[in-house]
């Protein structure tokens, strides 16, 4: 009898072990289906990340692509949901998403490249590049202040009808109404708010305030320094050296394959500006529906997750800017109101006791949302590109960090 019980226990234990092995095998195989750039998916994070994102992004709704790179290897690459609801196309690592605020990682690298080449200095005042700006304070506001969101330049783009009336009293416009200005205005129009600016919100360099209008100036600054079109210069000097083939700045009259649409939850009390899904749950929210969508340096870049990771490989591999520029990018310069978070050059820097430094972005633009981050000392990078704006970016970021902590990757 004891021998029989022992055999039963042994067989039961064997069955449990076999089940765990088979489950792990198929979990890895499932993740392998989404791998890119010849990455190998380690089973230790597949289940945890699947458990986090599968409930968030249903297969018949706007979705996301989640990509993790460790060293130079893609170790997790899982697509969820739909890239477009009008044509029922699925998300993949080739899907092109608006990068929202993470667009700044490209333009920051561009400015640092110009610093490296001696064409500009971080201490150069904006008056050098924009002599048409009359305010004396532009002599004190520098490139460094723009990159650290510490310029003090206010957001005076018109948001209300009164704002629009005030704007027209100071500037000419090609637009007949403020709604058109916010939906279709580009750098050339938005720069006008600075021409007769008579005040700043605070002395440059004394505070942090995330105001994108100041960052809008980066694109025309690069054009005036290089004498080239911004898009062309970025392609030749940033994207091509990084081996990127799918990254570009949005142009309304150019349609590209694999482009996602951004979506927001539909409000039944309002008619959609463009497209509403057949089930009535989702409204398109990108160009023509989202305010201030067209400016390039602050939020106008589109890319795929695989191209974004190509950039990260190249950036941290010394193929975009020198290592000294990269170190400068990831230094904490200006404190924010978030505990343990400061602002570096073009991005947030988190210094948590007992953990390596983290550089990251999280933001939404219309219906597009992104969280991305890296721990340079651990050579660990991740990005979540999504075409819906109804999820908690900070909560998801904290969950991703917790998964890596639990696996002792940090």
C-alpha positions in Angstrom: 0.0 0.0 0.0 2.8 2.4 0.9 4.5 1.7 -2.4 1.3 2.4 -4.2 0.9 5.7 -2.4 4.5 6.6 -3.1 4.0 5.9 -6.8 0.8 7.9 -6.9 2.6 10.9 -5.2 5.5 10.5 -7.6 3.3 10.4 -10.7 1.3 13.4 -9.4 4.5 15.4 -8.8 5.8 14.4 -12.2 2.5 15.6 -13.7 2.7 19.0 -12.0 6.3 19.5 -13.1 5.4 18.4 -16.7 2.5 20.8 -16.7 4.7 23.7 -15.6 7.3 22.8 -18.2 4.7 22.6 -21.0 3.1 25.9 -19.8 6.5 27.7 -19.8 7.3 26.2 -23.2 4.2 27.5 -24.9 4.4 30.8 -23.1 7.9 31.3 -24.6 6.7 30.0 -28.0 3.8 32.5 -27.9 6.1 35.4 -27.1 8.5 34.2 -29.8 5.9 34.7 -32.4 6.2 38.5 -31.8 9.9 38.7 -31.5 11.9 41.0 -33.8 15.5 41.6 -34.8 16.3 37.9 -33.9 15.5 38.4 -30.2 15.0 35.6 -27.8 12.2 35.8 -25.3 13.2 34.7 -21.8 10.4 32.9 -20.0 11.0 34.8 -16.8 9.3 38.0 -18.0 6.9 36.7 -20.7 4.2 35.7 -18.2 4.4 38.8 -16.1 4.2 41.2 -19.0 1.4 39.2 -20.7 -0.5 39.3 -17.4 -0.1 43.1 -17.2 -1.1 44.0 -20.8 -3.5 41.3 -22.0 -6.4 42.7 -19.8 -5.6 46.2 -20.9 -5.9 45.8 -24.7 -8.6 43.6 -26.1 -8.2 42.1 -29.5 -11.1 44.0 -31.1 -10.2 47.4 -29.7 -7.4 50.0 -30.3 -4.3 48.4 -28.9 -0.5 48.6 -28.3 2.9 47.1 -29.0 5.1 46.4 -26.0 8.8 45.9 -26.7 11.6 45.2 -24.3 15.3 45.2 -25.2 18.1 43.9 -22.9 21.6 44.5 -24.2 21.1 44.6 -28.0 18.5 41.8 -27.9 14.7 42.1 -28.1 13.5 39.9 -25.3 9.8 40.7 -25.4 7.8 42.0 -28.4 4.0 41.5 -28.1 1.3 43.2 -30.1 -2.2 43.8 -28.9 -5.4 44.9 -30.6 -6.1 47.0 -33.7 -4.1 49.7 -35.4 -7.1 51.0 -37.2 -10.8 50.5 -36.7 -11.9 51.6 -40.2 -9.9 48.8 -42.0 -9.6 46.3 -39.1 -5.8 46.1 -39.3 -3.9 44.6 -36.4 -1.0 46.1 -34.4 2.5 44.8 -35.1 6.0 46.0 -34.4 5.8 47.6 -37.9 2.8 49.7 -37.0 3.6 53.4 -37.0 2.4 55.4 -33.9 2.7 59.0 -33.0 5.4 59.2 -30.3 3.9 62.2 -28.5 6.5 63.7 -26.1 9.0 60.9 -26.8 9.6 62.8 -30.0 11.9 65.0 -27.9 14.5 62.2 -27.6 15.2 62.7 -31.3 15.4 66.5 -31.2 17.4 66.4 -28.0 19.9 64.1 -29.7 19.9 66.5 -32.7 20.8 69.6 -30.6 23.5 67.6 -28.8 25.0 66.6 -32.1 25.2 70.3 -33.1 26.8 71.0 -29.7 29.3 68.2 -30.3 30.1 69.6 -33.8 30.7 73.1 -32.3 27.8 74.7 -34.2 25.9 75.7 -31.1 26.4 75.7 -27.3 23.8 74.8 -24.6 24.6 78.2 -23.2 23.6 80.1 -26.4 20.7 82.4 -25.8 17.6 82.3 -28.0 18.3 85.8 -29.1 21.1 84.4 -31.2 18.7 82.3 -33.3 15.5 84.4 -33.1 16.5 88.1 -33.3 12.9 88.9 -34.2 11.8 88.1 -30.6 11.8 91.5 -28.9 11.7 90.6 -25.2 15.0 91.3 -23.3 14.6 88.0 -21.4 15.4 86.1 -24.6 19.0 87.1 -24.0 18.8 85.0 -20.8 16.9 82.0 -22.0 19.3 79.4 -23.4 19.2 76.2 -25.3 19.8 74.4 -22.0 16.6 76.0 -20.6 14.5 74.8 -23.5 15.8 71.2 -23.1 15.2 71.2 -19.3 11.7 72.8 -19.5 13.0 75.6 -17.3 12.8 78.5 -19.8 9.9 80.3 -18.1 8.2 80.8 -21.5 4.4 80.5 -21.0 1.9 78.7 -23.2 0.1 81.6 -24.7 -1.4 79.7 -27.7 -5.1 80.5 -27.8 -7.4 78.0 -26.0 -10.6 80.0 -25.7 -12.5 82.5 -27.8 -11.2 85.3 -25.6 -7.6 84.0 -26.1 -8.3 83.9 -29.9 -9.5 87.5 -29.9 -6.5 88.6 -28.0 -4.2 86.7 -30.3 -5.7 88.4 -33.4 -5.2 91.8 -31.8 -1.5 91.0 -31.7 -0.8 88.8 -34.7 -1.9 88.1 -38.2 -3.2 84.6 -39.0 -4.1 82.4 -41.9 -6.9 80.9 -39.8 -10.4 82.4 -39.4 -11.1 80.9 -36.0 -9.1 79.6 -33.0 -10.3 76.0 -33.4 -8.6 75.9 -36.8 -5.4 77.4 -35.3 -5.2 74.7 -32.7 -6.0 71.8 -35.1 -3.9 72.8 -38.1 -1.3 75.3 -37.0 2.4 74.5 -37.4 5.6 76.0 -36.1 5.5 79.0 -38.3 2.2 80.1 -36.8 2.8 79.1 -33.2 6.1 80.9 -33.1 4.2 84.2 -33.3 3.2 84.1 -29.7 6.9 84.8 -28.8 7.4 87.8 -31.0 5.8 90.4 -28.8 5.9 88.4 -25.6 6.3 90.9 -22.7 6.8 88.5 -19.7 8.0 85.1 -18.6 6.4 82.9 -15.9 9.6 82.7 -13.9 13.3 83.5 -14.2 15.0 81.0 -16.6 16.6 78.0 -14.9 14.8 78.5 -11.5 11.9 76.1 -12.0 10.6 73.2 -14.0 7.4 73.5 -16.0 6.5 71.2 -18.8 5.4 73.6 -21.5 5.7 72.3 -25.1 5.5 75.7 -26.9 9.1 76.5 -25.9 10.2 73.1 -27.4 8.5 74.0 -30.6 11.4 76.4 -31.3 13.8 73.5 -31.6 12.8 72.7 -35.2 13.3 76.3 -36.6 16.4 76.6 -34.5 18.0 73.6 -36.3 16.9 74.9 -39.6 18.5 78.3 -39.0 21.8 76.8 -37.8 22.1 74.1 -40.5 20.5 76.0 -43.4 18.5 72.8 -44.2 15.0 71.6 -44.0 14.3 70.1 -40.5 12.9 66.8 -41.8 15.8 66.4 -44.3 18.5 67.2 -41.7 17.0 64.8 -39.1 16.8 62.0 -41.7 20.4 62.5 -42.8 22.0 63.1 -39.4 19.9 61.2 -36.8 17.7 58.6 -38.4 19.9 57.2 -41.2 23.1 56.8 -39.0 20.9 54.9 -36.5 19.7 52.5 -39.2 16.1 53.8 -38.9 13.9 53.3 -41.9 10.4 53.8 -40.5 10.6 57.1 -38.6 9.3 60.4 -39.9 7.5 63.7 -39.0 3.8 63.8 -39.8 2.6 65.6 -42.9 -1.2 65.8 -43.5 -1.0 65.2 -47.2 1.2 62.1 -47.0 -0.3 58.7 -46.3 2.0 55.9 -45.3 1.4 52.1 -45.0 1.1 50.7 -41.5 0.0 54.0 -39.9 -2.2 53.7 -36.9 -5.0 56.1 -36.0 -5.3 57.4 -32.5 -8.6 56.9 -30.6 -10.5 58.1 -27.5 -13.6 56.8 -25.8 -16.6 58.1 -27.6 -19.0 60.5 -25.9 -22.5 59.8 -27.1 -23.5 63.4 -26.3 -21.3 64.7 -29.1 -21.0 64.0 -32.8 -17.6 62.7 -33.8 -15.3 65.1 -35.7 -14.2 62.4 -38.1 -14.7 58.6 -37.6 -16.7 56.7 -34.9 -16.4 52.9 -34.7 -19.4 50.8 -35.7 -20.0 49.8 -32.1 -20.1 53.5 -31.1 -17.4 53.1 -28.5 -14.4 54.8 -30.1 -13.8 58.2 -31.8 -10.8 58.9 -34.0 -8.5 61.4 -32.3 -5.4 62.5 -34.2 -4.8 65.0 -37.0 -7.8 67.2 -37.4 -9.3 66.2 -34.0 -6.4 66.7 -31.5 -5.2 70.1 -30.5 -1.6 71.2 -31.4 -0.8 67.9 -33.3 1.4 69.2 -36.1 4.4 70.7 -34.4 7.4 68.4 -34.9 10.2 68.8 -32.3 7.9 68.4 -29.3 5.5 65.7 -30.4 5.3 65.3 -34.2 7.4 62.1 -34.8 5.9 58.8 -35.9 7.8 55.5 -35.5 7.4 51.8 -35.1 8.6 50.0 -31.9 11.3 48.2 -33.8 12.6 51.4 -35.3 12.5 53.1 -31.9 14.6 50.3 -30.5 17.1 50.7 -33.4 17.5 54.3 -32.3 18.1 53.3 -28.7 20.7 50.7 -29.8 22.5 53.4 -31.9 22.2 56.1 -29.3 23.6 54.0 -26.5 26.1 52.5 -28.9 27.8 55.8 -29.8 26.5 56.0 -33.4 24.3 59.1 -32.9 26.2 61.3 -30.4 29.4 60.9 -28.4 29.2 59.3 -25.0 29.9 62.6 -23.3 26.8 64.0 -24.8 24.8 61.0 -23.7 26.0 61.4 -20.1 24.9 65.1 -20.3 21.5 64.1 -21.6 20.8 61.8 -18.6 21.9 64.1 -15.8 19.3 65.4 -13.3 19.3 69.2 -13.7 15.9 70.6 -12.6 13.8 69.1 -9.8 10.1 68.3 -10.5 7.1 67.9 -8.2 7.4 64.1 -8.6 9.4 62.5 -5.8 12.9 61.3 -6.9 12.3 62.6 -10.4 14.3 65.5 -12.0 14.5 66.6 -15.6 17.5 66.0 -17.7 18.0 67.2 -21.3 14.7 66.4 -23.1 13.5 63.8 -20.7 12.8 62.8 -17.1 15.4 61.2 -14.9 14.5 59.1 -11.9 17.0 58.5 -9.1 15.6 55.9 -6.7 17.7 54.8 -3.7 19.3 51.4 -4.3 18.5 51.4 -8.0 20.3 52.6 -11.2 19.3 55.8 -12.9 16.3 55.6 -15.1 15.6 57.9 -18.1 12.0 58.0 -19.4 9.1 59.7 -21.1 5.3 59.2 -20.7 2.7 61.3 -22.5 -0.4 61.3 -24.7 -1.1 63.2 -27.9 -4.7 63.0 -29.0 -5.5 59.3 -29.0 -1.9 58.2 -28.9 -0.1 57.3 -25.6 3.4 56.2 -25.0 5.6 55.1 -22.1 9.3 54.4 -22.7 12.3 54.2 -20.5 15.8 52.8 -20.0 18.3 52.0 -17.4 21.6 52.8 -19.3 23.8 51.1 -16.7 21.8 47.9 -17.1 21.3 48.2 -20.9 17.6 47.7 -20.4 15.0 49.5 -22.5 11.3 49.3 -23.0 8.6 51.0 -25.0 4.8 50.8 -25.0 3.2 52.5 -28.1 -0.6 52.7 -28.0 -3.3 54.2 -30.1 -5.8 54.8 -27.3 -5.6 57.2 -24.4 -7.8 55.6 -21.7 -5.1 53.9 -19.6 -3.0 55.1 -16.6 0.5 55.8 -17.9 2.1 56.3 -14.5 0.5 53.1 -13.1 1.7 51.0 -16.0 5.2 52.5 -15.8 5.3 51.6 -12.1 4.1 48.0 -12.9 6.8 47.6 -15.6 9.4 48.8 -13.2 8.1 46.3 -10.5 8.4 43.4 -12.9 12.0 44.2 -13.7 12.8 44.7 -10.0 11.2 41.3 -9.2 13.3 39.6 -11.8 16.4 41.3 -10.5 17.1 42.9 -13.8 17.8 46.3 -12.2 
